[in-house]
């Protein structure tokens, strides 16, 4: 089983990269899609064959689906790590409800249908010399999906895609249409609410003038980063870290606005770098892990890794397509607990490693205080450190994740509901969000009184009397 899963992870990752190249970036294979009546998320580990699968192309069709369905869930790009998009009744894809609706270039605002993928929004903005102020690390998601999970990036002053949103249009469980802005509670319930209060159908983006980013990756000692963490955050527009078990090495990544010209073949060089890292993780990293050699080779292997220094268009620097098959469990903790928390989970992986864990790394990002556009998003209000436990999607990862979730419940951690999320439940969210969670549930009841947007996953999280 272990070696079968090893080859599955490695081959699917490899096929994805080659198809992406041969189709000139038009076909990333590892994305959510329906094949012969079965919908699979991007990692293909939650197959779902609902009795009804709908791809509406109009607002009227979406309203009709809401009114005519007993239960329904909505899926965008399927870039999910849990069963949030699994439906036993009607599954609605917004892939065909996409594209530009209108633009106001004087205000640098554009309104899109919510099924539009981020990568397509970027292209439309660039055509008018506009861009997002910043973005998270992947461009596959739909606008509705990226907002429904309150997707974040990393930055000294910027953290969330929702900060670039001026207005939402939402169809609730009664089939009624609402237009709301960041000051409205319905907006805050939709951001990070994983579709529980309604279907986001339109998103108005506040853009900025297009710009270039100087992207730097380099390896250094983890204790040096820890000693200078605050200085690193303050000195850069955007900062993230990659930490690895069994080594004191750390990858530091920074992104800063620049007036410099783009690097020669910068996009190609970035693709080669990302693809190489993906193949190494899928084939070599996992091989060492399963042979029990990770603890030996990690101590010097990361010293070979070379850094990069590229000037790219902002979207090319901030995000990319998905290449290698992995799992993600992510959470946010108060910034003051950054070092103790990532040290704890590095140690936990090392302790559990003899049980047969696959290859893993920790990605660490940072968001500022004051995020008030969500009721139950993990980064709400407080300055946060986000720790994403990335592990190859092969045998043994559940052992690590089960232990992680148990430990997180003893911490001031809030889960990312778009990532791996098995043991969190209603009582956990009450404890972490308190009055904000109560308000969220009130809005959920008001806008979905018949529970049309409910499935097993949302029932576990939002229903105290769940079956």
N, C-alpha and C positions, 0 to 999 in steps of 0.2 A: 504493500500500500504506500509506504514511504517513497519508494523509488518510482512508482507509477505516478504519484503526485509531483515528484521532482521533474520528471520528463514532461508532464502536462504543462506545468508552469513555465518551463524553459522553452518548449516548442511553441506554445501559444504566444509567448512574448516575442519570440523570434519571427514567427509568421506575421504578427502585427506590424513589426518594424518594416519587414520586406514589402508587405502590401502597401504600407504607407508610402514607401519610396516609389514602388512601381506604378502607383496611381497618382503620383505627383501630389501627395498630401490630401487626396480627395476621399480616401477610404481608410480611416483607422478601424481596424477590425474589432478591437476590444472596446466596443460601445454597446449600449443597450439597444436591442432590436427584437422584433417579433419574427419568428421563422416557423412556418407551418403551424400557426395558431398558438405557439408558445412564446411568451415574452421572457427574455433573459436580461438581467442587468449586465453592466459592462464586464463584470468578472465572471459571469455565467454560473453563479452559484445559487441563484434564487429563481429557478425556472417557474413560470406562472402561466397556466393555461386557463384563463378566465372564460366563463360562458359567453361573454360579450367583450369584444375589443373594438374600440371606436377611435377614429382619427378625424374629428370634426375640422371643417375648414371655415366655419363662420361662428360668430357670436350666437346667432340664433340656434345653431346646431348644438352648441355647448349647453345653452339653457334648456333645450329639449331633452338632452341627455340627463341633466340634473333632475328635471321634473319627472322623467320617465323611468328613472333607475331606483332600485331599492337601496343599493350600495354602489359606490364608485370610488375609485382612486385614480389619481392623475399621475402620469409619468412624463418626464421630459427626456433627458439624455440617458437615463438609467445609470448615471454615475453614482451609484449607491452601494452601501456596504451592509444593508440590513433589509428587512422585509417590509419597509414602509410603503413600497409601491406594489406589493402583492395584493391582489383582489380575488375574492371568490365569486364576484358577480360581474361588475363592469370595470374594465380598465380603459382609461382614456389617455391617448397619446396626443400631445399638442405639436408633434413634429410637423404637421401640415397646417397648423395655425401659427404661421411665422411670417416675418417680413416687416418692413417699415410701413407705418401708418401715416405719419406726418412728421415734418421737421420745422423747427423755428430757428433758423441759423442766426438771427439777431440775438437770440437768447442762448444759443448753443445747446438747444434741447431737441431731442428726437424721441418719438413715441413708437414703440415696437409691439407687435403681437408677442405674447409671453412665451410662445414655444420657440422663438428664435434663439439659436445657439449663440453663445458669447463670441465665438470665432467669426460668426457672420455679422454680428453687431459691430465688431471691430472693423471689419472691411467697409461697412456702410459709413461708419464714422470717418474713417481715413479718407474716403472719397471726397469728403468736404473738409479735409485737413483738421479733423477733430479726433479726440481719443477719450478713453476713460482716464480719470485722474490717477488711478492705479487699479490693479487687478490681483486676484489670487493666482495660484500656480497652474490651474488647468483651464482650458478653453472649450471643453466639450459640452459643458452643462448648458441647459436652457436658462433663459432669464428667470422664468417662474421657479425652476428648481434651485437655482443659485440663491434666490431670495427666500424661498421656503425653508431653507436650512441655514439662513443667515451666514452665508459663506464669507470667510474673512481672508485677508492677506496678512501683511505684516508691516508695521511702520511706526515711526516715532510719533506722527500726528495723524496717520490714516490707518484704518483697519478693516473696513467692511464695505462690500459692494453696495449695500443699502444706503450708504452715505451719498452715493451718486444718483439716488432715485428721488425724483420730484413728486411723482404721482403714480398711483396704482389704480387699475380697474379690477374689481373682484366680483365674481358671481357666487353668491352664497348658496347654502343648501336648500333654500326656498326658490332658487332661480331668479333672485332679485339682483340687480346691478348696483354696485356702490363704487364711487370714485372717492379716493381718500389720499391724504398726504401724510407726511411724517409726524404731524401733530395729532393725528387721529388714532384712537385706540385700535380700531380695526386694522389699520396699517401695521401697528406694532404687534398685533396678534398674528398677522399674516407673515411678517418677517420672522423666520425661525419657527413658525407654527406647523410645519410639515403638512400643509394643506388641510388643516382641521377646521378652519373657519370659512373656507371657500376656495374657488379656483381663480388664481391670478391670471387675467387674460390680456392685460395691457400694462406696459411699463414705460414711463417717461424718464429718460436719462438726462442728467445734467452733464454735458461733456465739457472738455477743456481743449485748448489748442494742442495739436499733436506735438510730441516732443520725443527726444532721444534719451536713452538711459545708459549710463555706464554700469555695466554688470561685472562684478569681480567675485570669483570664488578662490579660496585658498585654504590650505591646511595649516593648522597650528596646534599648540598644546591646549587641552581643555582647561587646565588650571589657569592659564594665561587669560583665556576668555572669561572665566568666572571672576577673576580679579578685576577685569576691565569691562564687565558687561554693560554697566550704565553708560560709560564713556562711548562704547561702541554703538549703543542705541542712539545716543544724542548726536553722534558725529555723522550719522547716515540717515538718508530718507527712509530706507527700508533695510532691515537686517533679519537674517535667519541663520540657524545653525543646524548642522547634521552631526549627531553623536553616535558612536558605535560601541558595542560591547567589547570587552577585553582589550581596550586600547585607550591611551590618554590623548589620542589625536582627535581633532574636531575640524569639520569643514565650516568655514565662515563664508556667508554669502551676503553681499551688499548690492543695493541698487540705488543709484543717485542720478538725478537729472543732470544733463550735460548739454553744452552747445557744440560739442565735437561732432564731426561727421561719422556716419555709421562705418563700422569696421568692414573691410573687404571680405565678402563672402561670410559675413557674420552669422546670418541665419543658418547657412549650411554648416558652419563650424559648431554652432550651438546644437544643431540636430545630431551631428556626429558625436559630440560630447555626451548628450543625453542618452543616445542609443547605446554607446559604449558602456556607460554606467548601468543601463538596464540589462544588457546582455551579461555583463560581469556579475551583477546581482543574481540574475536568474540561473546562470550556468555555474559560474565559479564559486560565488558566495554560498549558494545553497549546497553545492557539492561538498565544500569544506565543512559546512554546518552538519550535514548528515554523516560525514565521515568522522565527526568528533574532533576536527582539526581547527575549528574556528578560533578557539582560545589560544592556540599556538601561533597561527599565521597572522591574526589580527594585530599582534603587537608590533609587527614591522610592515605589513602589507599596505597600510594606509600612508606610510611614508613615501610610497611610490606614486601616489595620486598627484597629478599635476593640476594646477589651478588654471583659470581662464580669466581673460580681461578683454571684454568686448563692448563695443558701443552698438546698441540695437534700437530699432523702433520700440516704443514703450511696450506695446502689447507682446512683441516677440521676447522681450526680456522678462516680463511679468508672468506670462503663462505659456503653456505648451500642450500638446496632445498627449494622451496616455499611451505608454509603450509597453510597460511590463506588468505582468499579472501579480497583484499583491493584495493584501488586506490592510485596512487602516482603522485604528481605534484612537480617537482624538478627544481631548478634554481641555478645559481651561482652568487654570488655578490663579490665585492672586500673584501678582508679579513678585512680591516679597518671598514667595515660596518656590521661586524658579529653580534654584540650584539644588536645594534639598530634594525636590520632586524628581528632577531628571536623574539625579544620582541614585535615588531609590529605585527607579525602574530599570536603570542600567544594571544595578546589582540584582534585581529580581530576575531579569533575563539570564544573567550569569548563573544564578542559583538553580534555575529551572532547566538550563541548557542540557544537562545530562539526560533529561527525559526525552530528548529527540526533537528539539525545536529547530525550525528552519531559520534561514538567514533573516536578520532584522536590523533596523536602524531607527533612530529617533530624530524626527524633524521638530525643531523648536522655532516658534514665531511669537511675535509680540504685538499687542494692540493697546492703544492708549485708553485712559479712563474717559467716562462721559458718554459712552455709547447708549443712547436712549431711544433708539428706533426699533426696539424689540421688547417683548415682555418675558420671553423664556429663552432667548438666545444665550449661549454660554458666556459671551463677552459683555453682557449687559452691565453698564454703569462702571464697573471696576476696571482698573488697569490689570491686564491679564497676560499671562504666558500660556501659550498653546503648545501642548506636547502631543505629537502625532506619532503613535507607535506603528511603524510601517514594517510589515513582515511578509515574506513570500507566501503566496496563496498555495500552500502545500501542507502535507500532513504535520500535525503537531502545533499549528499556530493557536488552536483553541485552548490548549493547555496554558499558554502564556496569557491569553486574553481573559480567561476565567479568573486567573490570579490577579490580574490588573484590575478588573472590575470590582473584585472583592476589596482590594486595597483602596480604590478610589472612594468607596462609600465611607471610608474612615477619614477622608480628607475634605477640604473645602473646594472640591472639584465639581465642575458642571460638565455634563456630557454633550458632545456634538451629535445631534440626533440624525445626521446624515451619514454617520460612520457606523462601524460595528457597535451594536448596542443590544445586548441580550438580557442582562440582569437588571437594568434600570427599570423602575416602575413608578407608579403614581406617587407613592409615599416618598420616594427619593426626590422627585421633582418638587413636591410640596416643601420639603426641607430646604431645598436649594433656592427656590424662587419665591416662596412664601406669598405675600400679598399680590405680587405680580402674577403668580400662577393662578391664584384665585380669580383675578380679573380676566386672565386668559380663558379660564373655564367658563366664566360668565358670558364672554363673547362667543365662545364655541357653542354654548347652549342657545344663545340668541340667534346666531346665524346658521346653525345646523341643528334645529330642534328635533328632527327625525333621525339624526345620526347617520346621514347618507355618506359622509366622508370617513366613516369608521372602518377599520380593519383590525386584525388581531394585534398588530403592532401599536396602533394608536389607542386601542382599548387598554393595553397593558400600561401605557404611559399616562393616559388622561382620564380613565374611568376608575373611580374608587370601588365600584361594584362590578368590576369586570368579571366575565365568566371564567 
